[in-house]
Amino acid sequence: MSNIPAFSGTIERRAFVKELLSLCPDALVVPGLGSSNYDIYAAGDRDLNFYMWGAMGGAALIGLGLALAQPNKSVLVITGDGEQLMGIGGLATINAQQPKNLTIVVLDNGHFGETGMQHSHSSLGTDLTAVAKGCGISNSFKVREASEVKTIAQNVVARAGVSFAQVYVKADDVPRAFPSRDGVHIKNRFRKALGLSSF
């Protein structure tokens, strides 16, 4: 497939995620499937990380539900291009609901990292930032420099509306760091950290 364009991501994803989380220590964090889980766990496990397993395409919408349920908290979704492409219609729903406290960060390496590094649609012509804007999320932007992490963090902390950041990361095979796969444990500790009872 020689017509596939070269992907231009240069940001070190794991360092970027660690810096972003350090700038938003009180955010409720929803990772997408796969590498986002590993990146967030590698940055330091915390009770307010709601790790995802087996729900591809659902991260942004889980973030939406959380943002609506916890309007006084900053909600940060960190996912990958493949996971967000699976749930692309959710961006329209997010815009329709207009939470003030939701930031979506797509770590875009142009590949499906969990299934063999096949090219994803974002490296085949789909512009995720344009899609987000087309769904009505006006504060949607591309991030090509690691220093721009501060702009994302400002959006998270400000809680001034929905924001969407497409972060161009290297298509590296980063070592996996596995958080718990016990869904009941993840749910209960997350609820406890929010002062809610477990069930």
N, C-alpha and C positions, 0 to 999 in steps of 0.2 A: 504494500500500500504506500507507494512512494509519494502520493498526493497528500499525505498527512503532514500538516505544518509542524515545524519545530515548536515545542512548548517553551515558554520564556520565563517560567518561575525560577526565582533566585533566592527566595527567603528560606532560611532554615526553620522548618515548621516547629520543631520541638522547642527551640529557644524562643521563638515568637510566642508560642502558647504560654510558656512559663512566664515571660515578661508580661503578657496581657493579664494573666491571672494575678500576678503580683500587684498590678495596678488597680485591680478590681476585687479586693479581698473579701468583700461582703456580698458579691453577686451570687445568685442562684445559678448554677451552671448545668446545662444540659448538653452532653456530648452526643454527636451522631454516632452511627455504627463504626466499628473498626478503628482506624488509626486515630480518630479524634478521642476515643476512649483511652487509647494508649498514651497519647500526648498529655492529656489532662491528668491521668493517674501518675505519669512520670514526673509531672510538675509538683506533685505533692497531694496525696489523698486528703480529702476533707469531707465532712458530713454533708455539706451543701452541694456536692457533686451528685447528680442523678444520672448514673451511668446507664447507657442503653445497650441492650442485647436483643437481637432478633426482631427489630421493628424498623427495618430500612425505610427511609422516607418520612419517618414520624418525628424527627427531632425538633424541627421548627414549630410544628403544631403542638407538641408537648410543651415547648417553650411558650407558645401562645396561651395555652390553658393555664400554665403556671403564672404567667404575667397578669392574666385577668384575675386569678385567685389571690395573688399577692401584689396588689397595685403599689404598695409602698416599698417593694424590693426591686432591685435591678435584676433582670433575667438575661443571661448570656447563653446563647446557643452557639456551640462550636462544632461544625460538621464538615464533611468533605463534599467535593463536587458531585461524586456519584450518588451519595445519600440524598443531597438536596435535589438533584435531577429526578430522583424517584418520587419526591414529594413536591414537585414544582407547583402544582395547583394550590398548595397550602399558602403560598405567598399572597395569592389573591384574597384568601380568607383572612390572613393576618392584616392586610391593608383594610379590609372591610371592618374589622374589629378595632383597629387603631389603638392598641395599647400604648401607653406612654413610656413603658419600662422594658422594652424588648429590643435586644440587639442580636442580629444573626451574623455570624462570621463563617464564611465558607473557605476552608483551606483547599485551594484549588491546585492540584498537581496534574490535572488533565488526564487522569487515569483512574481505573477501578482497582484500587490497591488491594482489596481483599480477595479478588478472584483471578489474579494473575497479571495485573498491570496492563490490561487492555486499555486502549485509548477511550476516554469518556467523551461525551458530546461537547464538553467545554473545550476540548482540544480539536474538535471537528467542526467548529463554527458557531456553537451556541454561546452567546454572551450572557452570562448569568446576571450581571449588573443591569444590562438592558432589559432582561426578563423581569427582574425585581421592579425596575422603574415602570415597566409596562403594566405591572400589577398594581401600580399606584404608590409604591414605596419610594418617595422622592429622595429621601436621604440614603441613596444607594451609591456606592463608590468602589473603585478598584484600589487595591493596595499592592504596590510593587517594591516598596522599600521597607525594611524592618523598622525603621524609625517612625513609620506611620502608625505603629501600634498605639501610640499615645492618643491619636485621633479617635481610634476605636474606643479606648478606655474612657475618654471624655464623654462619648456618647452613652456608654454603659452607666457611668456615674450620674450624668445629668438627668437621665430619665425624662427626656424631652420629646419622646416619640419613638416610632420604629426606625431602626437603622439596619442597613445591610451592607456588609463589607466582603468583597471577593478578594481574597488574599492569595497572590500567586506564589506558591511554595515549590521548592525543588521536588522532583519526582524521585526522591531517594527511598531506599528500603531501610527505614529506621527500625531498630530493634523494638520488639513489642514488649510492653509493660502492662500486665493484665490486672485490672481491678477485679473485685469480687463479681462473680456471676450469679450470686444469690439474690434474686430479684426481691424477695421478701425482706431480706436484710437491708438492701439498698433503700427500698421504700420506707421501712420503719425508721432507719437512722435519719433519713432526710426529713420525715415528718417530725421526729423528735427535735431535730435542730431548728425547726420552725415553730416549736412549742405546741405541736399537735399530737394527739394521741395516735398510737399505732392500732391497726386492726387487721 
